[in-house]
Amino acid sequence: NSPTMDKLLADSKTAQEAYDSVVEYFGENPKTMSPSVFFSLFSRFVKAYKGAEQEVEQWKKAAAAQEAGMDPSGQGEPSVPKSSPRARRQQMDLISELKRKQQKEPLIYESDRDGAIEDIITGGTVECAGL
């Protein structure tokens, strides 16, 4: 039983190291990013990417058909393939989530007790007490 347990522990350590490496590669912190959150985000990204690739292929086909003098929609106007509202919303949600993660929050929060910084920024006068 002991060799089996040792193998499981070694495999667990290898899996954790691989996970940490992948999460760091994609710019996240493995200590704060749980595997379920990371892999669901990654899965959504892959689906959105594949959808975008399909849209590009559709656009290329439509452009080629338009150059050949055929209108694929049969309406006589240039057509641009439209993505479904659901797919578009998923893409926008993913983009906004990635942008939110890229924004860095200030590490130090200091309170301004006397308002001197606001006065300097707004061009007001600064009164120094005790000088």
Backbone bond lengths (Angstrom), bond angles and torsions (degrees), N, CA, C in turn:
res aa  C-N    CA-C-N  psi(-1)  N-CA   C-N-CA  omega(-1)  CA-C   N-CA-C  phi
1 N - - - 1.457 - - 1.525 111.76 -
2 S 1.291 117.28 -32.75 1.451 121.44 -177.95 1.534 112.97 -64.11
3 P 1.344 119.32 -42.26 1.476 118.18 178.07 1.528 112.31 -62.10
4 T 1.332 116.35 -35.73 1.466 119.95 178.51 1.522 110.35 -65.27
5 M 1.324 115.85 -43.04 1.466 120.30 179.86 1.529 110.78 -65.63
6 D 1.325 116.61 -41.07 1.465 120.28 178.12 1.524 110.97 -62.10
7 K 1.339 116.52 -40.48 1.466 120.32 178.71 1.521 110.54 -65.10
8 L 1.334 116.95 -41.96 1.467 120.42 178.37 1.525 111.25 -62.74
9 L 1.319 116.68 -42.65 1.467 119.93 178.69 1.531 110.99 -64.29
10 A 1.321 117.15 -40.85 1.467 120.70 178.54 1.524 110.38 -65.26
11 D 1.342 116.55 -42.69 1.467 120.12 178.45 1.525 111.15 -64.34
12 S 1.324 116.14 -38.50 1.467 120.57 178.69 1.525 110.68 -63.60
13 K 1.320 116.08 -43.22 1.463 120.18 179.29 1.529 110.60 -64.68
14 T 1.332 116.84 -41.70 1.464 121.29 178.55 1.525 110.75 -62.26
15 A 1.337 116.30 -43.51 1.467 120.43 179.48 1.524 110.88 -63.83
16 Q 1.332 117.84 -41.72 1.466 121.20 180.00 1.521 110.47 -64.61
17 E 1.333 117.15 -41.60 1.466 120.53 178.69 1.527 110.99 -64.77
18 A 1.336 116.46 -40.62 1.466 120.08 178.62 1.522 110.34 -64.85
19 Y 1.330 117.17 -42.27 1.466 121.19 178.44 1.529 110.36 -61.66
20 D 1.333 116.66 -48.11 1.466 120.45 179.49 1.525 110.76 -57.75
21 S 1.328 116.41 -42.33 1.460 121.00 -179.39 1.527 111.41 -63.69
22 V 1.324 117.16 -44.87 1.467 121.19 -178.94 1.523 110.69 -65.98
23 V 1.319 117.17 -43.48 1.464 120.71 -178.59 1.525 110.00 -63.80
24 E 1.320 117.28 -43.07 1.464 120.43 177.97 1.526 110.95 -65.49
25 Y 1.331 117.72 -36.34 1.461 121.68 178.64 1.524 110.46 -59.19
26 F 1.328 117.01 -38.12 1.456 120.92 -179.37 1.527 112.33 -89.44
27 G 1.326 117.57 12.34 1.452 121.34 171.03 1.514 115.37 82.47
28 E 1.303 117.67 20.21 1.460 120.65 178.95 1.518 109.52 -110.58
29 N 1.318 115.46 167.50 1.452 121.42 178.51 1.525 108.55 -99.32
30 P 1.336 118.85 118.36 1.464 120.08 -177.54 1.526 113.47 -65.30
31 K 1.321 117.21 -20.18 1.467 119.56 179.68 1.525 111.83 -76.70
32 T 1.333 117.33 -28.97 1.466 120.20 -178.44 1.524 113.03 -104.81
33 M 1.321 118.12 -15.22 1.469 121.98 -178.05 1.523 108.44 -101.49
34 S 1.332 116.17 112.10 1.464 119.53 179.00 1.528 109.41 -75.14
35 P 1.333 117.04 153.02 1.473 119.64 179.95 1.526 112.87 -58.29
36 S 1.320 117.82 -38.59 1.469 119.12 -178.43 1.526 110.82 -64.54
37 V 1.313 117.98 -39.42 1.464 121.30 178.87 1.527 109.90 -69.92
38 F 1.323 116.47 -45.42 1.461 120.32 -177.87 1.521 111.39 -61.73
39 F 1.329 116.95 -49.01 1.460 119.26 -175.52 1.520 112.40 -72.05
40 S 1.330 118.14 -30.80 1.467 118.37 175.35 1.528 110.09 -68.57
41 L 1.322 117.47 -40.14 1.461 121.56 176.59 1.533 110.28 -63.84
42 F 1.304 116.06 -43.23 1.461 121.20 179.77 1.526 110.43 -64.30
43 S 1.322 117.07 -42.00 1.463 121.38 179.08 1.526 111.04 -63.11
44 R 1.334 117.17 -43.51 1.463 120.86 177.53 1.518 110.83 -61.89
45 F 1.328 116.65 -39.64 1.457 120.36 179.02 1.527 110.70 -62.87
46 V 1.329 117.00 -45.76 1.466 120.71 -178.83 1.525 110.39 -62.00
47 K 1.337 117.58 -42.93 1.466 120.71 178.91 1.528 110.76 -63.19
48 A 1.325 116.58 -43.56 1.464 120.13 179.52 1.530 110.66 -64.87
49 Y 1.316 116.93 -38.32 1.462 121.30 179.18 1.525 110.74 -64.39
50 K 1.334 116.29 -44.86 1.468 119.68 178.86 1.525 110.60 -63.34
51 G 1.335 116.49 -39.04 1.463 119.92 177.05 1.514 111.58 -63.22
52 A 1.325 116.42 -40.38 1.465 120.60 178.65 1.528 110.73 -65.33
53 E 1.331 116.63 -39.07 1.469 119.53 177.31 1.528 110.69 -61.77
54 Q 1.330 116.76 -41.36 1.465 120.28 178.98 1.527 110.83 -64.70
55 E 1.323 116.72 -40.38 1.466 120.17 177.99 1.523 111.05 -62.00
56 V 1.320 116.80 -42.36 1.464 120.87 179.41 1.528 109.87 -62.20
57 E 1.321 116.88 -42.34 1.468 120.04 177.88 1.529 110.71 -62.12
58 Q 1.336 117.12 -40.90 1.467 120.58 178.14 1.524 110.50 -63.59
59 W 1.327 116.63 -41.99 1.465 120.45 179.09 1.527 110.35 -63.11
60 K 1.334 116.18 -41.87 1.467 119.62 179.42 1.522 110.66 -62.99
61 K 1.329 117.16 -42.96 1.464 120.76 178.94 1.520 110.65 -63.92
62 A 1.341 116.90 -41.98 1.461 120.61 179.57 1.527 110.54 -65.39
63 A 1.334 116.88 -40.43 1.463 120.37 179.13 1.525 110.47 -66.06
64 A 1.323 116.75 -40.53 1.465 120.00 178.64 1.525 110.57 -65.42
65 A 1.322 116.68 -40.00 1.465 120.31 178.83 1.520 110.39 -66.83
66 Q 1.324 117.14 -37.85 1.461 120.97 -179.78 1.528 110.08 -68.55
67 E 1.322 117.21 -39.48 1.464 120.38 177.94 1.523 111.08 -65.78
68 A 1.307 116.33 -31.72 1.462 120.59 179.75 1.524 111.34 -78.29
69 G 1.324 117.26 -4.54 1.456 121.14 177.35 1.511 113.56 95.01
70 M 1.304 116.47 2.56 1.458 119.42 178.55 1.518 108.69 -101.61
71 D 1.313 115.31 141.89 1.459 120.17 175.12 1.519 106.83 -104.71
72 P 1.338 117.95 111.01 1.452 119.64 -174.82 1.531 113.76 -61.90
73 S 1.317 117.91 -24.30 1.465 119.57 -179.90 1.520 111.40 -89.15
74 G 1.334 117.27 -17.13 1.455 120.99 179.45 1.517 113.34 76.31
75 Q 1.316 118.75 15.78 1.462 121.67 -176.75 1.521 112.74 -103.14
76 G 1.294 119.15 -10.59 1.449 121.13 179.52 1.518 113.34 85.03
77 E 1.310 117.91 -4.36 1.461 121.68 177.98 1.524 108.21 -109.19
78 P 1.331 116.43 153.95 1.454 117.65 176.70 1.524 109.45 -62.32
79 S 1.303 114.63 136.28 1.460 117.44 -178.92 1.516 109.77 -113.76
80 V 1.300 115.00 141.71 1.453 122.36 175.36 1.518 106.26 -121.12
81 P 1.321 117.70 121.95 1.452 118.59 -179.61 1.520 110.26 -59.29
82 K 1.318 115.44 135.11 1.457 119.91 -179.43 1.514 109.12 -103.46
83 S 1.314 114.93 137.03 1.450 118.40 176.42 1.520 108.39 -81.42
84 S 1.294 115.25 156.80 1.457 118.64 179.71 1.525 108.76 -65.95
85 P 1.325 117.57 150.43 1.465 119.72 -179.80 1.523 112.26 -58.76
86 R 1.328 116.17 -34.75 1.460 119.13 -179.23 1.529 110.75 -66.64
87 A 1.338 116.66 -44.49 1.461 120.47 179.84 1.523 110.35 -65.05
88 R 1.321 115.84 -40.51 1.471 120.23 179.23 1.529 110.46 -63.19
89 R 1.333 116.55 -41.62 1.466 120.71 179.78 1.528 110.62 -65.40
90 Q 1.326 117.24 -40.53 1.458 120.20 178.01 1.527 110.69 -62.22
91 Q 1.325 116.21 -40.97 1.460 119.54 178.84 1.526 110.79 -64.17
92 M 1.325 116.42 -43.71 1.465 119.89 -179.33 1.529 110.78 -66.24
93 D 1.346 117.31 -39.55 1.461 120.58 177.32 1.518 110.85 -61.92
94 L 1.319 116.27 -42.91 1.453 120.65 -179.89 1.525 111.01 -65.04
95 I 1.321 116.66 -43.12 1.465 120.51 179.04 1.521 110.79 -62.64
96 S 1.330 117.10 -44.56 1.466 119.37 -178.91 1.521 110.96 -66.56
97 E 1.331 117.51 -36.46 1.461 119.72 178.52 1.522 110.86 -66.68
98 L 1.320 117.06 -41.13 1.463 119.97 178.18 1.523 111.36 -65.81
99 K 1.332 117.67 -39.67 1.464 120.62 177.72 1.517 110.65 -63.95
100 R 1.343 115.89 -41.03 1.462 120.09 -179.74 1.525 110.19 -63.43
101 K 1.324 117.61 -38.08 1.457 120.67 -179.93 1.525 111.70 -71.37
102 Q 1.340 117.00 -27.65 1.457 119.89 -179.25 1.523 112.14 -77.34
103 Q 1.323 116.92 -23.65 1.455 119.46 -179.99 1.517 108.43 -71.38
104 K 1.299 115.27 130.68 1.454 119.57 -179.46 1.517 109.20 -98.21
105 E 1.309 114.63 133.86 1.452 119.30 177.30 1.519 108.69 -88.56
106 P 1.323 116.98 149.33 1.461 118.75 177.56 1.523 110.17 -62.15
107 L 1.320 115.46 139.57 1.449 119.90 -177.56 1.519 112.12 -81.30
108 I 1.316 117.33 -27.72 1.459 120.99 -177.19 1.518 108.65 -117.28
109 Y 1.303 115.58 128.56 1.453 120.84 176.53 1.528 107.15 -112.02
110 E 1.305 115.44 116.70 1.454 119.60 179.35 1.516 108.81 -116.76
111 S 1.301 115.14 140.64 1.461 117.77 177.55 1.523 108.73 -91.49
112 D 1.298 115.24 144.20 1.459 121.46 178.97 1.519 106.58 -98.60
113 R 1.302 116.71 105.00 1.461 120.86 -171.92 1.525 113.14 -75.34
114 D 1.324 116.90 -37.46 1.462 117.60 -173.72 1.525 113.55 -108.64
115 G 1.313 119.21 -0.38 1.456 121.27 177.84 1.517 113.58 77.05
116 A 1.324 119.39 13.80 1.460 122.04 -176.91 1.528 111.41 -65.10
117 I 1.301 116.95 -38.11 1.465 119.04 -178.70 1.518 110.36 -65.88
118 E 1.341 117.45 -43.20 1.459 119.85 177.91 1.527 111.07 -61.99
119 D 1.339 116.50 -39.41 1.463 119.89 178.64 1.527 111.16 -63.24
120 I 1.310 116.76 -41.11 1.458 120.30 179.60 1.525 110.15 -65.96
121 I 1.324 116.66 -43.93 1.462 120.89 -178.33 1.520 111.04 -65.39
122 T 1.318 117.07 -43.27 1.462 120.60 -176.76 1.516 112.79 -83.63
123 G 1.320 117.81 -5.43 1.453 120.28 177.61 1.516 113.16 87.51
124 G 1.308 116.93 9.99 1.462 120.80 179.17 1.516 110.61 -76.19
125 T 1.306 116.52 175.58 1.459 120.92 179.41 1.512 109.31 -88.09
126 V 1.304 114.81 148.42 1.452 120.90 179.47 1.512 107.30 -111.19
127 E 1.316 115.65 124.62 1.453 120.16 177.18 1.509 108.16 -101.58
128 C 1.313 116.59 126.94 1.453 120.66 -179.76 1.516 108.14 -100.57
129 A 1.291 115.95 123.69 1.462 120.68 179.91 1.517 108.89 -85.68
130 G 1.295 116.61 132.58 1.450 121.73 174.10 1.515 114.75 83.22
131 L 1.320 119.57 10.91 1.466 119.59 178.98 1.490 111.47 -106.32
